[in-house]
Protein backbone atom coordinates (compact mmCIF):
# COMPACT_ATOMS: atom_id res chain seq x y z
CA UNK A 1 0.00 0.00 0.00
CA UNK A 2 2.79 2.45 0.87
CA UNK A 3 4.73 1.68 -2.32
CA UNK A 4 1.59 2.39 -4.33
CA UNK A 5 1.22 5.79 -2.63
CA UNK A 6 4.85 6.58 -3.29
CA UNK A 7 4.53 5.90 -7.04
CA UNK A 8 1.13 7.53 -7.55
CA UNK A 9 2.42 11.11 -8.13
CA UNK A 10 4.94 9.84 -10.69
CA UNK A 11 2.23 8.03 -12.58
CA UNK A 12 0.24 11.25 -12.81
CA UNK A 13 3.35 13.14 -13.95
CA UNK A 14 4.29 10.62 -16.63
CA UNK A 15 2.12 12.12 -19.43
CA UNK A 16 3.53 15.59 -18.76
CA UNK A 17 7.12 14.33 -18.66
CA UNK A 18 6.67 12.41 -21.90
CA UNK A 19 5.09 15.36 -23.73
CA UNK A 20 7.66 17.77 -22.29
CA UNK A 21 10.51 15.56 -23.50
CA UNK A 22 9.03 15.09 -26.97
CA UNK A 23 7.92 18.65 -27.68
CA UNK A 24 10.46 20.73 -25.73
CA UNK A 25 13.59 18.83 -24.75
CA UNK A 26 14.14 16.94 -28.01
CA UNK A 27 13.81 20.03 -30.27
CA UNK A 28 16.02 22.03 -27.91
CA UNK A 29 18.77 19.42 -27.88
CA UNK A 30 18.48 18.84 -31.63
CA UNK A 31 18.78 22.55 -32.39
CA UNK A 32 21.83 22.83 -30.14
CA UNK A 33 23.52 19.95 -31.96
CA UNK A 34 22.50 21.41 -35.32
CA UNK A 35 23.94 24.81 -34.38
CA UNK A 36 27.37 23.21 -34.08
CA UNK A 37 27.32 21.98 -37.70
CA UNK A 38 27.51 23.52 -41.15
CA UNK A 39 24.71 21.91 -43.13
CA UNK A 40 23.99 21.62 -46.83
CA UNK A 41 20.84 19.56 -46.77
CA UNK A 42 19.77 16.82 -44.41
CA UNK A 43 22.62 14.42 -45.22
CA UNK A 44 25.61 16.76 -45.54
CA UNK A 45 26.74 18.06 -42.19
CA UNK A 46 30.20 19.23 -41.21
CA UNK A 47 31.06 19.76 -37.57
CA UNK A 48 32.32 23.32 -37.00
CA UNK A 49 31.98 23.55 -33.22
CA UNK A 50 31.56 27.10 -31.99
CA UNK A 51 32.53 28.52 -35.39
CA UNK A 52 28.93 29.44 -36.16
CA UNK A 53 28.72 31.41 -32.92
CA UNK A 54 32.06 33.13 -33.54
CA UNK A 55 30.84 34.17 -36.98
CA UNK A 56 27.57 35.41 -35.54
CA UNK A 57 29.28 37.56 -32.90
CA UNK A 58 31.39 39.23 -35.59
CA UNK A 59 28.48 39.93 -37.93
CA UNK A 60 27.41 43.61 -37.81
CA UNK A 61 23.96 42.73 -39.16
CA UNK A 62 23.39 40.47 -36.14
CA UNK A 63 24.20 43.31 -33.73
CA UNK A 64 21.90 45.64 -35.67
CA UNK A 65 19.11 43.07 -35.31
CA UNK A 66 19.83 42.78 -31.57
CA UNK A 67 19.69 46.56 -31.20
CA UNK A 68 16.44 46.85 -33.19
CA UNK A 69 14.84 44.05 -31.17
CA UNK A 70 15.92 45.65 -27.89
CA UNK A 71 14.53 49.04 -28.91
CA UNK A 72 11.25 47.48 -30.05
CA UNK A 73 10.86 45.42 -26.87
CA UNK A 74 11.62 48.32 -24.52
CA UNK A 75 9.35 50.72 -26.42
CA UNK A 76 6.55 48.17 -26.58
CA UNK A 77 6.77 47.37 -22.87
CA UNK A 78 6.74 51.05 -21.90
CA UNK A 79 3.76 51.84 -24.15
CA UNK A 80 1.89 48.72 -23.04
CA UNK A 81 2.52 49.48 -19.38
CA UNK A 82 1.31 53.08 -19.70
CA UNK A 83 -1.82 52.09 -21.65
CA UNK A 84 -2.65 49.22 -19.26
CA UNK A 85 -2.15 51.42 -16.21
CA UNK A 86 -4.27 54.16 -17.77
CA UNK A 87 -7.06 51.75 -18.56
CA UNK A 88 -6.92 50.24 -15.08
CA UNK A 89 -7.14 53.71 -13.54
CA UNK A 90 -10.00 54.69 -15.85
CA UNK A 91 -11.95 51.57 -15.03
CA UNK A 92 -11.30 51.88 -11.30
CA UNK A 93 -12.24 55.56 -11.08
CA UNK A 94 -15.40 56.02 -8.95
CA UNK A 95 -18.14 58.09 -10.50
Secondary structure as the mmCIF struct_conf table of DSSP 4:
data_model
#
loop_
_struct_conf.conf_type_id
_struct_conf.id
_struct_conf.beg_label_comp_id
_struct_conf.beg_label_asym_id
_struct_conf.beg_label_seq_id
_struct_conf.end_label_comp_id
_struct_conf.end_label_asym_id
_struct_conf.end_label_seq_id
HELX_RH_AL_P HELX_RH_AL_P1 UNK A 2 UNK A 20
HELX_RH_PI_P HELX_RH_PI_P1 UNK A 21 UNK A 25
HELX_RH_AL_P HELX_RH_AL_P2 UNK A 26 UNK A 35
TURN_TY1_P TURN_TY1_P1 UNK A 36 UNK A 36
STRN STRN1 UNK A 37 UNK A 39
BEND BEND1 UNK A 40 UNK A 43
STRN STRN2 UNK A 45 UNK A 47
TURN_TY1_P TURN_TY1_P2 UNK A 49 UNK A 50
HELX_RH_AL_P HELX_RH_AL_P3 UNK A 51 UNK A 58
HELX_RH_AL_P HELX_RH_AL_P4 UNK A 60 UNK A 92
#
